[in-house]
Amino acid sequence: MPSRRTFLHRVAHGTVAAGTGLLAFTDDSLAHLEAASRSVAGRPASEVAADETYWREIQQAFTLDRTLVNLNNGGCCPSPRVVHEAFKRYLDISNQAPVYHMWQVLEPNIETVRRRLAADFGCDPEEMAITRNASEALQIAQLGIDLKAGDEVVTTNQDYPRMLDTWEQRVRRDGIVLKKVSIPTPAADMAELVRPIEAAITPRTKVLHFCHVVNLTGQIMPVRELTRLARARGIRTIVDGAHAFQHFPFSVRDFDCDYYGCSLHKWTLAPIGTGFLYVRRELIPSLWPLTPASASLEGNIRKFEEIGTHPAANHNAIAEALAFQHGIGLERKAARLRYLRDRWARRLQGRPRVRLHTNLAPEHSCGLATVGIEGIDPGALASHLWATYRMIVTPIKHAEFEGIRITPNVYTTLEEIDTFAEAMEEVLRKGVS
């Protein structure tokens, strides 16, 4: 007869039968995904991007409301069925006796998640803290760095508002100087993005903070060039990777950044309320945690996870999300996202009054792009698309440009993309109601 510990291990991994009174996990989405991916093995990612038979299998892995056209996957994404079922299973296990099942059985498995995430990101597991979102991760870095009055932080005026608000609080509280640099939209080349940021740096600059992917337009920033520029001057770098990880291939080893924050409920398709913080190992002791931790954890990446009681289900289900991503392959995923983006963007690009705020070159963007129509307020356009087509898009209003942000994902169908393009063409002809 199995021991109690063996039994609980089987429950946690979904191998106990339903007759035990605990939720059995029998979802075969990963098996279907692996079979589909074997069928396209060896083919170029650009070719697979247009294989609707393959992507139909991916689409079937989600439980969605197809009465809506969700083109706001940049906010947060639905998880595949296999991820959502794992999340619910862990909640069921936790709820039997949380002080035991959650803390003793499930919580230790965060270390497996840490190792797998670190391997995909390209860092040492001891440099990765599991957080609840990119905002929490980045605020740990922003509020944990020692700065004094007069020290300068250079960022852009297109960085995420919550992160700009965090720096503004340090301006009010600590007397630091915040410089928000304007960058071109869209940029013709990467040098156009580096020059204004480099010009803002002075001997008093202590931190350079910028997005890996600008959430407003999908612009991929020249991370390597900016971090090396900063390091040569002894400046710390914080990279906002909320829209980059598992969106397209890269490794943090390619960069030279000090801190990197990410949400996993966007392109990784993990449960809502998951993210991570990367801290260069030698900088862990000097970075203060957002929630105070014991001095004994000073050099331990886990000090940034000391947030009090929290569910284990969210972060444990990240492992299933990573398995799903591996089943597709990141090269294939990025190629598909660009294929979907190009299908609507190339169709609208160049039409009178249409303004595309995203450079479509692969080094500049991937699945996220922003488009505007001259003379039509983006809020009114978004409302029209919702009222007429039950289509969810994101209105963008910036001091220097306006439009709607379009972010499909792997479950998005060509019909949905074409419906969006047709809707925009109709707006060009008739306006919004």
C-alpha positions as CSV (number, residue, x, y, z in Angstrom):
1,M,0.0,0.0,0.0
2,P,1.5,3.4,-0.9
3,S,2.6,5.7,1.8
4,R,0.7,9.0,2.4
5,R,3.6,11.0,0.9
6,T,3.6,8.7,-2.2
7,F,-0.2,9.2,-2.5
8,L,0.0,13.0,-2.3
9,H,2.8,13.0,-4.9
10,R,0.5,11.0,-7.2
11,V,-2.3,13.5,-6.6
12,A,-0.1,16.4,-7.3
13,H,0.9,14.9,-10.6
14,G,-2.5,13.8,-11.6
15,T,-2.1,10.0,-11.4
16,V,-4.7,9.2,-8.8
17,A,-8.1,8.0,-10.1
18,A,-11.2,10.1,-9.7
19,G,-12.7,7.5,-7.3
20,T,-10.4,8.8,-4.5
21,G,-12.5,11.9,-4.3
22,L,-9.7,14.1,-5.6
23,L,-9.6,15.7,-9.0
24,A,-8.0,13.4,-11.6
25,F,-6.1,15.1,-14.4
26,T,-6.6,13.4,-17.7
27,D,-6.3,16.2,-20.2
28,D,-4.5,15.0,-23.3
29,S,-3.8,18.4,-24.9
30,L,0.0,18.0,-24.6
31,A,-0.2,14.6,-26.4
32,H,-2.2,16.2,-29.2
33,L,0.3,19.1,-29.3
34,E,3.3,16.8,-29.5
35,A,1.7,14.7,-32.2
36,A,0.9,17.8,-34.3
37,S,4.5,19.2,-33.8
38,R,6.0,15.9,-34.9
39,S,4.0,16.2,-38.1
40,V,5.7,19.5,-39.0
41,A,9.2,18.6,-37.7
42,G,12.0,19.6,-40.0
43,R,9.9,22.2,-41.8
44,P,11.0,25.9,-41.7
45,A,9.1,27.9,-39.1
46,S,8.1,30.4,-41.8
47,E,6.4,27.6,-43.7
48,V,4.6,26.1,-40.6
49,A,3.3,29.6,-39.8
50,A,0.9,29.3,-42.7
51,D,-0.1,25.7,-42.0
52,E,-3.7,26.0,-40.8
53,T,-4.0,22.3,-40.2
54,Y,-1.2,22.5,-37.6
55,W,-2.5,25.7,-35.9
56,R,-6.0,24.3,-35.8
57,E,-4.6,21.7,-33.4
58,I,-3.1,24.4,-31.3
59,Q,-6.4,26.3,-31.2
60,Q,-8.2,23.3,-29.9
61,A,-6.0,23.3,-26.8
62,F,-7.9,26.3,-25.5
63,T,-11.4,26.7,-24.0
64,L,-12.5,30.1,-25.3
65,D,-15.5,32.2,-25.9
66,R,-15.6,32.3,-29.7
67,T,-18.5,34.8,-29.7
68,L,-15.8,37.3,-28.9
69,V,-12.7,38.2,-31.0
70,N,-10.0,38.8,-28.5
71,L,-7.2,40.9,-29.9
72,N,-6.0,42.2,-26.6
73,N,-3.7,39.3,-25.6
74,G,-1.1,41.9,-24.6
75,G,-3.0,42.5,-21.4
76,C,-3.3,38.9,-20.3
77,C,-4.0,35.7,-22.2
78,P,-6.3,32.8,-21.6
79,S,-4.2,29.7,-20.6
80,P,-4.4,26.5,-22.6
81,R,-6.7,23.9,-21.1
82,V,-3.8,21.8,-19.7
83,V,-2.5,24.8,-17.8
84,H,-5.9,25.9,-16.5
85,E,-6.7,22.4,-15.4
86,A,-3.4,22.1,-13.5
87,F,-4.1,25.4,-11.8
88,K,-7.6,24.2,-10.7
89,R,-6.1,20.8,-9.6
90,Y,-3.5,22.5,-7.4
91,L,-6.2,24.7,-5.8
92,D,-8.3,21.6,-5.0
93,I,-5.3,19.9,-3.4
94,S,-4.5,23.0,-1.4
95,N,-8.0,23.4,-0.2
96,Q,-8.1,20.0,1.6
97,A,-5.7,21.3,4.3
98,P,-3.8,24.4,3.1
99,V,-1.3,24.5,6.0
100,Y,-0.2,21.0,5.0
101,H,-1.0,20.4,1.3
102,M,-0.2,23.9,0.1
103,W,2.9,24.6,2.2
104,Q,4.4,21.1,2.6
105,V,3.3,19.3,-0.6
106,L,2.9,22.0,-3.4
107,E,5.0,25.0,-2.3
108,P,8.4,23.1,-2.5
109,N,7.8,22.5,-6.2
110,I,8.4,26.1,-6.9
111,E,12.0,25.1,-7.2
112,T,11.2,22.9,-10.2
113,V,9.5,25.9,-11.8
114,R,12.5,28.1,-11.0
115,R,14.9,25.7,-12.7
116,R,12.7,25.4,-15.8
117,L,12.1,29.1,-16.1
118,A,15.8,29.9,-15.6
119,A,16.7,27.4,-18.3
120,D,14.4,29.0,-20.8
121,F,15.4,32.5,-19.9
122,G,19.1,31.7,-19.9
123,C,20.2,32.5,-16.3
124,D,21.2,30.6,-13.1
125,P,18.2,29.5,-11.1
126,E,19.7,31.4,-8.1
127,E,19.2,34.6,-10.1
128,M,15.4,34.2,-10.6
129,A,12.6,35.0,-8.2
130,I,9.0,34.0,-8.9
131,T,6.7,37.0,-8.6
132,R,3.1,37.8,-9.3
133,N,3.6,40.0,-12.3
134,A,6.1,42.3,-14.1
135,S,5.0,45.3,-12.1
136,E,5.9,43.6,-8.8
137,A,9.2,42.4,-10.2
138,L,10.2,45.8,-11.6
139,Q,9.1,47.6,-8.5
140,I,11.4,45.4,-6.4
141,A,14.3,46.7,-8.6
142,Q,13.0,50.3,-8.8
143,L,12.4,50.7,-5.0
144,G,15.2,48.4,-3.9
145,I,18.1,50.3,-5.5
146,D,19.8,52.7,-3.1
147,L,19.5,56.2,-4.7
148,K,20.1,59.6,-3.1
149,A,18.8,63.1,-3.9
150,G,20.1,64.3,-7.3
151,D,20.8,60.9,-8.7
152,E,19.4,60.5,-12.2
153,V,17.2,57.8,-13.7
154,V,16.8,57.8,-17.5
155,T,13.8,56.1,-19.1
156,T,11.5,56.8,-22.0
157,N,8.1,58.5,-22.2
158,Q,6.8,55.2,-23.7
159,D,7.5,53.1,-20.6
160,Y,4.7,51.4,-18.7
161,P,2.7,54.0,-16.7
162,R,2.9,52.0,-13.4
163,M,6.7,51.9,-13.7
164,L,6.8,55.7,-14.5
165,D,4.6,56.3,-11.4
166,T,7.0,54.3,-9.3
167,W,9.9,56.5,-10.3
168,E,7.8,59.6,-9.8
169,Q,7.2,58.5,-6.3
170,R,10.9,58.3,-5.7
171,V,11.2,61.8,-7.2
172,R,8.8,63.0,-4.5
173,R,10.1,60.9,-1.7
174,D,13.9,60.8,-2.3
175,G,14.6,63.8,-4.5
176,I,15.9,61.8,-7.5
177,V,15.8,63.2,-11.0
178,L,13.7,61.4,-13.6
179,K,14.4,62.0,-17.3
180,K,11.7,60.6,-19.7
181,V,13.2,60.5,-23.2
182,S,11.1,60.7,-26.4
183,I,11.8,58.0,-28.9
184,P,10.7,57.9,-32.6
185,T,7.5,56.0,-33.5
186,P,8.0,54.0,-35.6
187,A,11.8,53.9,-35.6
188,A,13.5,53.4,-38.9
189,D,16.5,51.7,-37.3
190,M,17.9,50.8,-33.9
191,A,20.3,53.7,-33.9
192,E,17.4,56.1,-33.8
193,L,16.4,54.5,-30.5
194,V,19.8,54.5,-28.9
195,R,20.8,58.1,-29.7
196,P,18.2,60.0,-27.6
197,I,18.7,57.8,-24.6
198,E,22.5,58.1,-24.8
199,A,22.2,61.9,-25.2
200,A,20.2,62.0,-21.9
201,I,22.9,60.3,-19.8
202,T,25.1,62.5,-17.6
203,P,27.7,61.7,-14.9
204,R,24.9,61.7,-12.4
205,T,22.9,59.0,-14.2
206,K,22.7,55.9,-11.9
207,V,19.9,53.8,-13.6
208,L,18.7,53.2,-17.2
209,H,15.2,51.8,-17.3
210,F,13.5,50.7,-20.6
211,C,11.2,48.2,-22.1
212,H,12.4,45.2,-24.0
213,V,9.1,45.5,-26.0
214,V,7.3,48.8,-25.8
215,N,3.7,47.9,-24.8
216,L,2.3,50.8,-26.7
217,T,3.6,49.8,-30.2
218,G,5.4,46.5,-30.0
219,Q,8.7,48.2,-30.7
220,I,11.6,45.8,-29.8
221,M,14.3,47.9,-28.2
222,P,18.0,47.4,-28.8
223,V,18.6,45.8,-25.4
224,R,22.2,44.7,-26.0
225,E,23.3,48.1,-27.2
226,L,21.6,50.0,-24.4
227,T,22.9,47.7,-21.6
228,R,26.4,47.7,-22.8
229,L,26.3,51.5,-23.2
230,A,25.2,51.7,-19.6
231,R,27.7,49.2,-18.2
232,A,30.6,51.1,-19.8
233,R,29.5,54.1,-17.7
234,G,28.8,52.2,-14.4
235,I,25.0,52.6,-14.8
236,R,22.6,50.0,-13.5
237,T,20.0,48.7,-16.1
238,I,16.4,47.6,-15.4
239,V,14.7,46.0,-18.4
240,D,10.9,45.7,-18.5
241,G,10.3,42.4,-20.3
242,A,6.6,42.1,-19.7
243,H,5.9,41.6,-23.4
244,A,9.1,39.8,-24.5
245,F,9.6,36.4,-22.7
246,Q,8.1,33.6,-24.8
247,H,7.0,36.1,-27.4
248,F,10.0,35.5,-29.6
249,P,13.4,33.7,-29.0
250,F,16.1,35.4,-27.0
251,S,18.3,34.6,-24.0
252,V,19.3,36.9,-21.2
253,R,22.9,35.7,-21.9
254,D,22.6,37.8,-25.1
255,F,22.3,40.9,-22.9
256,D,24.3,42.5,-20.1
257,C,21.4,43.8,-18.0
258,D,21.3,43.9,-14.2
259,Y,17.6,43.4,-13.5
260,Y,14.8,42.1,-15.7
261,G,11.1,41.8,-14.8
262,C,8.5,39.8,-16.6
263,S,4.8,38.8,-16.6
264,L,4.0,35.2,-17.4
265,H,0.2,35.6,-17.9
266,K,0.9,37.3,-21.3
267,W,2.9,35.4,-23.9
268,T,3.9,32.5,-21.7
269,L,0.2,31.7,-21.2
270,A,0.6,30.9,-17.5
271,P,-2.1,31.6,-14.9
272,I,-3.0,35.2,-14.2
273,G,-0.8,36.4,-11.3
274,T,2.6,35.0,-12.4
275,G,5.9,36.6,-13.3
276,F,9.5,36.6,-12.5
277,L,12.4,38.9,-11.5
278,Y,16.0,38.3,-12.7
279,V,18.7,39.9,-10.6
280,R,22.4,39.6,-11.6
281,R,23.8,37.3,-8.9
282,E,26.4,39.7,-7.5
283,L,23.7,42.4,-7.1
284,I,21.3,40.3,-5.0
285,P,22.8,41.3,-1.6
286,S,22.6,45.0,-2.3
287,L,19.0,45.1,-3.6
288,W,16.3,45.6,-0.9
289,P,13.2,43.4,-1.2
290,L,9.8,45.1,-1.6
291,T,8.5,43.2,1.4
292,P,11.1,43.0,4.2
293,A,12.8,39.6,4.6
294,S,15.2,38.1,7.2
295,A,18.7,39.3,7.2
296,S,19.8,35.7,6.8
297,L,18.4,35.8,3.2
298,E,20.4,38.9,2.2
299,G,22.2,37.1,-0.6
300,N,19.4,34.7,-1.5
301,I,17.1,35.3,-4.5
302,R,14.2,33.9,-2.5
303,K,14.1,37.0,-0.3
304,F,12.1,38.7,-3.1
305,E,9.4,36.0,-2.7
306,E,8.8,36.8,1.0
307,I,5.3,38.2,0.5
308,G,3.3,36.4,3.1
309,T,0.7,33.7,2.5
310,H,0.0,33.2,-1.2
311,P,-1.3,30.3,-3.3
312,A,1.0,27.7,-4.7
313,A,-1.3,26.9,-7.5
314,N,-0.5,29.9,-9.6
315,H,3.3,29.4,-9.7
316,N,3.2,25.6,-9.9
317,A,1.0,25.7,-13.1
318,I,3.8,27.7,-14.8
319,A,5.5,24.3,-15.4
320,E,2.5,23.2,-17.6
321,A,2.7,26.5,-19.5
322,L,6.4,25.9,-20.3
323,A,5.6,22.4,-21.4
324,F,3.0,23.7,-23.8
325,Q,5.4,26.3,-25.2
326,H,8.0,23.7,-25.7
327,G,5.5,21.6,-27.6
328,I,5.0,24.4,-30.1
329,G,8.6,25.7,-30.2
330,L,9.4,29.4,-29.9
331,E,10.6,29.8,-33.4
332,R,7.3,28.5,-34.8
333,K,5.3,30.6,-32.3
334,A,7.1,33.8,-33.3
335,A,6.7,33.1,-37.0
336,R,3.0,32.5,-36.5
337,L,2.5,35.7,-34.5
338,R,4.3,37.7,-37.3
339,Y,2.2,35.9,-39.9
340,L,-1.0,36.9,-38.2
341,R,0.2,40.5,-37.7
342,D,1.3,40.8,-41.3
343,R,-2.0,39.5,-42.5
344,W,-3.9,42.5,-41.2
345,A,-1.1,45.1,-41.1
346,R,0.0,44.6,-44.8
347,R,-3.6,44.7,-45.9
348,L,-4.2,48.1,-44.2
349,Q,-0.7,49.6,-44.6
350,G,-0.5,52.4,-47.1
351,R,-4.2,53.1,-47.3
352,P,-5.1,56.8,-47.0
353,R,-5.5,57.9,-43.3
354,V,-4.1,54.7,-41.9
355,R,-1.1,55.2,-39.7
356,L,0.9,52.1,-38.6
357,H,2.9,53.0,-35.6
358,T,5.0,49.8,-35.7
359,N,7.9,48.9,-37.9
360,L,7.1,45.4,-39.3
361,A,10.7,44.4,-39.8
362,P,11.3,41.2,-37.7
363,E,14.1,42.9,-35.7
364,H,11.7,45.7,-34.7
365,S,8.5,43.8,-33.7
366,C,6.7,40.5,-33.5
367,G,3.0,39.9,-32.7
368,L,2.1,43.2,-31.2
369,A,1.4,46.2,-33.4
370,T,-0.5,49.5,-33.3
371,V,-2.6,51.2,-36.0
372,G,-4.6,54.4,-36.1
373,I,-7.0,56.1,-38.5
374,E,-6.6,59.8,-38.9
375,G,-9.7,61.7,-37.7
376,I,-11.0,58.9,-35.6
377,D,-10.5,58.8,-31.8
378,P,-9.0,55.4,-30.8
379,G,-11.4,55.1,-27.9
380,A,-14.4,55.6,-30.2
381,L,-12.8,53.1,-32.7
382,A,-12.4,50.5,-30.0
383,S,-16.0,51.0,-28.8
384,H,-17.3,50.7,-32.3
385,L,-15.4,47.4,-32.9
386,W,-16.8,46.1,-29.7
387,A,-20.4,47.2,-30.3
388,T,-20.4,46.0,-33.9
389,Y,-18.2,43.0,-33.9
390,R,-17.7,42.0,-30.3
391,M,-14.0,42.6,-30.9
392,I,-11.6,43.5,-28.1
393,V,-8.8,45.8,-28.9
394,T,-6.7,48.3,-26.8
395,P,-7.1,52.1,-27.4
396,I,-3.7,53.8,-27.2
397,K,-3.5,57.5,-26.5
398,H,0.0,58.9,-26.2
399,A,1.1,62.6,-26.4
400,E,2.9,61.8,-29.7
401,F,0.6,59.2,-31.4
402,E,-2.7,57.5,-31.2
403,G,-4.2,54.2,-32.3
404,I,-5.4,50.8,-31.3
405,R,-3.1,48.0,-30.2
406,I,-3.7,44.6,-31.8
407,T,-2.3,41.5,-30.1
408,P,-3.4,38.1,-31.5
409,N,-2.1,34.9,-30.1
410,V,-1.6,31.3,-31.2
411,Y,-5.3,30.5,-30.7
412,T,-6.4,33.4,-33.0
413,T,-7.9,32.2,-36.3
414,L,-7.4,33.7,-39.7
415,E,-11.1,34.4,-39.8
416,E,-10.8,36.6,-36.8
417,I,-7.8,38.4,-38.3
418,D,-9.7,38.9,-41.6
419,T,-12.8,40.1,-39.7
420,F,-10.7,42.8,-38.0
421,A,-9.2,43.9,-41.3
422,E,-12.6,44.1,-42.9
423,A,-14.0,46.0,-40.0
424,M,-11.2,48.6,-40.3
425,E,-11.8,48.9,-44.1
426,E,-15.5,49.5,-43.3
427,V,-14.5,52.2,-40.8
428,L,-12.4,53.9,-43.5
429,R,-15.4,54.0,-45.8
430,K,-18.2,54.8,-43.4
431,G,-16.6,56.0,-40.1
432,V,-17.8,54.9,-36.7
433,S,-21.3,54.9,-35.3
